[in-house]
Amino acid sequence: MANDILNLIKQRRSIRNFKKDKVSNDFILKILEAGRYAPSAENNQPWRFYVITKEENIETIGRHCQIAFLNSFVKEASFLVVLYTNKRHRFVETDCGLSAQNMMVEAFSLGMGSCYVGAFREKEIKNFLKLKDFDRIIGVIAFGYPQEIPLAPERLPLETIARFDFKENLKTVQKSSLIRNFFKSGFFSILARSFREKAHKES
Ligand SMILES: Cc1cc2nc3c(=O)[nH]c(=O)nc-3n(C[C@H](O)[C@H](O)[C@H](O)COP(=O)(O)O)c2cc1C
């Protein structure tokens, strides 16, 4: 059970290339349900979801997410969730982020892809959706069936982001990272990446 969740978390990718296929309402509701069950400070649930499914509306919001060369894929999504809030407490962004991750992992478990979009023209989207002045858009999440799944962007090695207050585990982490770092260095890393890309293209 725990490992299944870890696999889902590790395999989920940000998808920026969607098929034309529509997502069923049933799946959309399951995704929102995952978002609704996220933890939040004092169970405040500051998230609000504006679900956008009509092509012309996706197109308009997609246009407002296009900033320079970024985010042109948003208008190709099957549906969008505009994640907004009318709350102002200090944990609002944390809460909404947790809710977003729940929705993206649920979408992945249903065979869909998603991408969190943090760069957008807030005022324009607020006007378009007729949100209140006090409302704040936290993010836009694009959902749809993936056309292609990109390689996983590298994560920082555990030893650079975690510290332990017990030595035994630290030693195990350091030992395995020494070996990993050796193979990741220079020539090995280029070789490994080209093998991964070749295998990815052939799959
Ligand atoms: C707060 C936040 C803002 C993001 N904004 C954008 C964005 O505007 N455009 C985009 O293409 N991806 C955006 N992303 C997606 C990240 O680029 C992506 O999660 C990261 O590169 C790791 O890739 P992965 O999701 O496939 O693991 C955003 C992610 C987060 C959490």
The ligand as an SDF file (V2000), in Angstrom:
LIG
                    3D

 31 33  0  0  0  0  0  0  0  0999 V2000
    4.3850   26.3710   -7.7010 C   0  0  0  0  0  0  0  0  0  0  0  0
    4.6470   25.7400   -9.0430 C   0  0  0  0  0  0  0  0  0  0  0  0
    4.5890   26.5290  -10.1720 C   0  0  0  0  0  0  0  0  0  0  0  0
    4.7920   25.9520  -11.4410 C   0  0  0  0  0  0  0  0  0  0  0  0
    4.6240   26.7240  -12.5500 N   0  0  0  0  0  0  0  0  0  0  0  0
    4.7620   26.1510  -13.7750 C   0  0  0  0  0  0  0  0  0  0  0  0
    4.4760   26.9130  -14.9370 C   0  0  0  0  0  0  0  0  0  0  0  0
    4.0640   28.0750  -14.9060 O   0  0  0  0  0  0  0  0  0  0  0  0
    4.6560   26.2990  -16.1420 N   0  0  0  0  0  0  0  0  0  0  0  0
    5.0620   24.9990  -16.2540 C   0  0  0  0  0  0  0  0  0  0  0  0
    5.1990   24.5160  -17.3810 O   0  0  0  0  0  0  0  0  0  0  0  0
    5.3280   24.2490  -15.1560 N   0  0  0  0  0  0  0  0  0  0  0  0
    5.1790   24.7940  -13.9190 C   0  0  0  0  0  0  0  0  0  0  0  0
    5.3760   24.0310  -12.7860 N   0  0  0  0  0  0  0  0  0  0  0  0
    5.7630   22.6090  -12.9220 C   0  0  0  0  0  0  0  0  0  0  0  0
    7.2560   22.3870  -12.5670 C   0  0  0  0  0  0  0  0  0  0  0  0
    8.0490   22.9170  -13.5950 O   0  0  0  0  0  0  0  0  0  0  0  0
    7.5210   20.8740  -12.3890 C   0  0  0  0  0  0  0  0  0  0  0  0
    6.7260   20.3950  -11.3210 O   0  0  0  0  0  0  0  0  0  0  0  0
    8.9830   20.5840  -12.0910 C   0  0  0  0  0  0  0  0  0  0  0  0
    9.7930   20.9110  -13.1920 O   0  0  0  0  0  0  0  0  0  0  0  0
    9.2340   19.1080  -11.7420 C   0  0  0  0  0  0  0  0  0  0  0  0
    8.7870   18.2570  -12.7660 O   0  0  0  0  0  0  0  0  0  0  0  0
    7.7230   17.0810  -12.4820 P   0  0  0  0  0  0  0  0  0  0  0  0
    6.4400   17.7480  -12.0260 O   0  0  0  0  0  0  0  0  0  0  0  0
    7.5360   16.3550  -13.7970 O   0  0  0  0  0  0  0  0  0  0  0  0
    8.2830   16.1980  -11.4350 O   0  0  0  0  0  0  0  0  0  0  0  0
    5.1510   24.5690  -11.5400 C   0  0  0  0  0  0  0  0  0  0  0  0
    5.2120   23.7910  -10.3800 C   0  0  0  0  0  0  0  0  0  0  0  0
    4.9500   24.3560   -9.1580 C   0  0  0  0  0  0  0  0  0  0  0  0
    4.9770   23.4710   -7.9220 C   0  0  0  0  0  0  0  0  0  0  0  0
  1  2  1  0
  2  3  1  0
  2 30  2  0
  3  4  2  0
  4  5  1  0
  4 28  1  0
  5  6  2  0
  6  7  1  0
  6 13  1  0
  7  8  2  0
  7  9  1  0
  9 10  1  0
 10 11  2  0
 10 12  1  0
 12 13  2  0
 13 14  1  0
 14 15  1  0
 14 28  1  0
 15 16  1  0
 16 17  1  0
 16 18  1  0
 18 19  1  0
 18 20  1  0
 20 21  1  0
 20 22  1  0
 22 23  1  0
 23 24  1  0
 24 25  2  0
 24 26  1  0
 24 27  1  0
 28 29  2  0
 29 30  1  0
 30 31  1  0
M  END
$$$$
